[in-house]
Amino acid sequence: MSNNDTHIDKAAAFGPQLSKEGMVGNMLQPPKESHQGCVRIDLPPCENWIAIVERGGCSFVDKVRTLQSSGAKAVIIGDRHYNGWITMYANGDSSDIRIPSVYVAQYQFLSLLQHLEEEESVLIRITENELFSWSYSDLLLFFAVLLPSSILYALYLTWRVRQQHLQKEVAPTDVVTSLPIHSFRREKDIPIDECIICLEEYQEGDKIRTLPCKHEFHCSCVDLWLLTRKKFCPICKYDICKRKYQATENTPLLLV
């Protein structure tokens, strides 16, 4: 509290939780024989003290239980070698734990120890850390329910956008079904005797649909093309939804 330095901590999954107002006390390191917090201190260094100890030697809950019996009002546990975050759990019953405890990673732990090297005791305030405030049940709810729902909703929106885009690209059903159909006759003189879409020769009696640009295709082939792919003629790219057909290099001008 003397220099307003702020460090991130992660509250233990056992014991009481810190409030937003926090807890103020003198941060002290136990004697050398109990730097890991596994040995009870018979004579507490002061009444209002918060212990800072190193990870290892015993379990997290055993450290907190030992330091609680040594008069500490809170416990800070850190790792001088590993710069990662750990959630401190208790194996077995921890209902006897009455003081809060937090975990700090390598950078935060070494920085706090450096403050102790510069001063005999350091007055600190430990508060609730909103970054790690989600409980296990909250995370379980998010990953089990909210996250899949969000993914499904995103997929639905993507599908809707795709459908709207396709509706603009494809021809309406009533426009396609209004185009003329006739049966193919071998004796009829037509410039192309095969369907450009399926590349199959026309057979006697095949249903042929004629587009406004006078290009002809198998009825089933061109219907599928116009209703699911594009509303343009596969040959001259004429938009069958337009009322006027603009002449191209190989086709005459038609008014529809």
Order of alpha helices (4+ residues) and beta strands (2+ residues): beta-beta-beta-alpha-beta-beta-alpha-beta-alpha-alpha-alpha-beta-beta-beta-alpha-beta-beta
